[in-house]
């Protein structure tokens, strides 16, 4: 795997800082802020899109994923087609635009199945079985995968850090706190967060890799907590199943519905 444009800085949490649900305040250590172009070095306030400085490798990953998803996507509108002659064709916005076209005409489960197929297509044959051998569902495996998530998925979700969580009564460093999810803030879509990221990723790790993962998005501040080692609840018991649209920022929202329509089909 390739480490992408990383900058390590010291993290000092403020006394009033809040972390969602059951996570604990992280101990002093390093947080990796990757590619953020904001003057403060922090994600932009809610309602604004964070500026990033994406390098060659970030653009390569965006292009790779977008190309894999393109074959499942509805046709692009005239004038919005992306050239396909290099490893920097797609930027983040065009990657999100392909994701939106994948959603068109598909049910919630069909969207999740597309993401599963895309993820499997990234792996060599037999990779899930090999992963299960290397990383059985232990505390060490959960903590190791949490540590890998921070540097290797920053291009997709933005800056994150490992935090202490409690899984089945045991405290462990297997949580990942995403400060403001890049995918959610760029799409502005609850349905995309849930159907194209949260549930496919949970299912992939839990069922394909055999390592339970629960993702807990906070739609109030667009942060998200990933908890490796924790079995995710079924959709009907997950609070996200009742989440309304972002009426002011989602182009496909339904203000008259109490629940995001993309979560109902």
C-alpha positions in Angstrom: 0.0 0.0 0.0 1.0 3.6 -0.6 1.2 6.2 2.1 -0.4 9.4 0.8 1.1 12.9 1.5 1.2 12.7 5.2 2.0 15.4 7.7 2.3 14.4 11.4 1.6 17.0 14.0 1.1 16.9 17.8 -2.5 16.6 18.9 -3.6 18.3 22.1 -7.3 17.9 22.9 -9.1 20.7 24.5 -10.9 20.0 27.9 -14.3 20.6 26.3 -13.8 18.5 23.2 -16.6 16.0 22.7 -16.2 12.6 21.0 -19.4 10.9 19.8 -21.2 8.1 21.7 -19.0 5.6 23.5 -15.5 6.7 22.5 -13.0 8.1 24.9 -10.9 11.2 24.6 -7.6 10.1 22.9 -4.4 10.1 24.8 -1.7 12.6 23.8 -0.1 11.5 20.6 -0.1 12.2 16.9 -2.9 13.1 14.6 -2.3 13.0 10.9 -3.7 16.0 9.0 -3.4 15.1 5.4 -3.7 17.6 2.5 -6.0 20.1 4.2 -5.6 23.5 2.6 -7.6 25.5 5.2 -5.5 28.2 6.9 -6.4 26.7 10.3 -5.3 23.2 9.3 -8.7 22.0 10.5 -11.8 21.0 8.5 -14.0 23.9 7.4 -17.1 24.7 9.6 -20.3 22.8 9.0 -22.0 24.1 5.8 -18.7 24.8 4.1 -16.5 22.4 2.1 -13.0 21.8 3.4 -10.3 22.7 0.9 -7.7 20.0 0.2 -4.4 19.9 -1.6 -4.7 16.5 -3.4 -1.4 15.2 -4.8 -0.7 12.6 -7.4 -1.5 9.5 -5.3 -4.7 11.0 -4.0 -5.9 11.7 -7.5 -4.8 8.2 -8.6 -7.0 6.6 -5.9 -9.9 8.9 -6.8 -9.5 7.9 -10.5 -9.2 4.2 -9.7 -12.3 4.1 -7.6 -14.3 6.3 -10.0 -13.4 4.1 -13.0 -14.4 0.9 -11.1 -17.7 2.5 -10.2 -18.3 4.1 -13.6 -19.4 0.8 -15.2 -22.3 0.7 -12.7 -23.2 4.4 -13.1 -26.0 6.0 -15.0 -24.8 8.0 -18.1 -23.3 11.4 -17.3 -25.1 14.5 -18.3 -23.9 16.1 -21.5 -20.9 18.2 -20.9 -19.8 16.6 -17.7 -17.9 13.6 -19.1 -14.4 13.1 -17.7 -11.4 12.4 -19.9 -9.9 9.0 -19.3 -6.3 9.1 -20.4 -4.3 9.2 -17.1 -4.1 8.5 -13.4 -5.2 12.0 -12.4 -8.4 12.3 -14.5 -10.7 12.5 -11.5 -10.8 15.0 -8.7 -12.8 14.4 -5.5 -15.9 16.2 -6.8 -16.0 14.1 -10.0 -15.5 10.9 -7.9 -18.6 11.9 -5.8 -20.5 12.7 -9.0 -19.9 9.1 -10.2 -21.2 7.9 -6.8 -24.4 9.9 -7.3 -24.9 8.3 -10.7 -24.5 4.9 -9.2 -27.4 5.6 -6.8 -29.8 6.4 -9.7 -32.4 3.8 -10.2 -31.1 1.5 -7.5 -32.5 0.4 -4.2 -30.6 0.7 -1.0 -29.5 -2.9 -1.1 -28.5 -2.6 -4.8 -26.3 0.4 -4.1 -24.6 -1.5 -1.3 -24.0 -4.5 -3.6 -22.3 -2.3 -6.2 -19.9 -1.0 -3.6 -19.2 -4.6 -2.5 -18.4 -5.6 -6.0 -16.1 -2.5 -6.5 -14.2 -3.3 -3.3 -13.8 -7.0 -4.2 -12.5 -6.0 -7.7 -9.7 -4.1 -5.9 -8.4 -7.2 -4.3 -6.4 -10.2 -5.7 -8.2 -13.6 -5.8 -8.4 -15.2 -2.3 -7.6 -12.0 -0.5 -10.6 -12.1 1.9 -9.7 -15.7 3.0 -6.0 -14.6 3.5 -7.1 -11.6 5.5 -9.1 -13.8 7.8 -6.0 -15.9 8.4 -3.8 -12.9 9.1 -6.3 -10.9 11.1 -8.6 -13.1 13.1 -11.2 -11.1 15.2 -8.9 -10.3 18.1 -8.1 -7.1 20.0 -4.7 -6.9 18.3 -6.3 -7.2 14.8 -8.9 -4.5 15.6 -6.2 -2.1 16.8 -3.9 -2.8 13.9 -6.6 -2.1 11.3 -7.6 1.0 13.1 -4.0 2.2 12.9 -3.9 1.4 9.2 -7.1 3.3 8.5 -5.7 6.6 9.5 -3.0 7.0 6.9 -4.5 4.9 4.1 -8.0 6.2 3.9 -7.4 9.9 4.5 -7.9 10.6 0.7 -11.5 9.3 1.0 -12.7 10.5 4.4 -10.3 13.3 5.5 -8.2 13.6 8.6 -8.8 11.0 11.4 -7.1 9.7 14.5 -7.1 6.5 16.5 -9.1 6.8 19.7 -9.8 4.5 22.6 -13.2 2.7 22.6 -14.9 0.0 24.7 -15.8 -3.2 22.9 -17.6 -5.9 24.9 -16.4 -4.3 28.2 -12.8 -4.1 27.0 -11.0 -0.8 26.4 -8.9 -0.8 23.3 -7.3 1.5 20.7 -9.5 0.2 17.9 -11.6 3.3 17.3 -11.0 5.8 14.5 -12.5 9.3 14.8 -13.0 11.0 11.4 -13.2 14.7 12.3 -15.4 15.7 9.3 -16.0 13.1 6.7 -15.0 14.4 3.3 -17.4 12.0 1.5 -20.4 13.3 3.5 -19.5 17.0 3.3 -18.9 16.8 -0.5 -22.1 14.8 -1.3 -24.3 16.5 1.3 -26.3 13.3 1.1 -27.4 11.1 4.0 -28.3 8.3 1.6 -24.9 8.2 0.0 -23.2 8.2 3.4 -25.4 5.2 4.6 -25.8 3.2 1.4 -22.5 3.9 -0.4 -20.1 4.0 2.6 -21.3 3.0 6.1 -23.2 -0.3 5.4 -21.1 -1.6 2.5 -17.9 -1.0 4.6 -19.3 -2.6 7.7 -20.5 -5.6 5.7 -17.2 -5.9 3.9 -15.1 -6.0 7.0 -17.6 -8.0 9.1 -18.6 -10.7 6.5 -15.9 -10.7 3.8 -12.9 -10.2 6.1 -14.3 -11.6 9.3 -13.4 -8.5 11.4 -16.5 -6.8 12.8 -16.7 -3.1 12.2 -19.3 -0.5 13.2 -19.4 3.0 11.7 -21.3 5.7 13.6 -21.8 8.9 11.6 -22.7 12.1 13.5 -24.9 14.0 11.1 -24.8 17.1 13.2 -21.1 17.8 12.7 -20.3 15.3 9.9 -17.8 13.5 12.0 -17.8 9.7 12.1 -16.5 7.0 14.5 -15.3 3.6 13.2 -15.1 0.9 15.8 -13.2 -2.2 14.8 -14.1 -5.3 16.7 -17.7 -4.2 17.4 -20.5 -6.1 15.5 -22.8 -3.6 13.7 -26.5 -3.6 14.4 -28.9 -4.5 11.5 -30.3 -1.6 9.5 -33.6 -1.6 11.2 -32.0 -1.2 14.6 -29.5 1.4 13.6 -30.3 5.1 14.3 -29.3 6.1 10.8 -32.3 4.3 9.4 -34.5 7.2 10.7 -32.2 10.0 9.6 -33.8 12.8 7.6 -32.2 14.6 4.6 -29.9 17.5 4.7 -32.6 19.7 3.2 -30.4 22.8 2.7 -27.4 21.1 1.0 -28.6 17.9 -0.7 -29.7 18.4 -4.3 -31.9 15.3 -4.2 -33.5 15.8 -0.8 -37.2 15.6 0.0 -38.1 18.2 2.5 -41.6 16.7 3.1 -40.1 13.3 4.2 -39.1 12.7 7.8 -36.6 10.1 6.6 -34.1 10.3 3.7 -36.0 8.7 0.8 -32.8 6.8 -0.2 -33.0 4.9 3.1 -36.6 3.8 2.5 -36.3 1.9 -0.8 
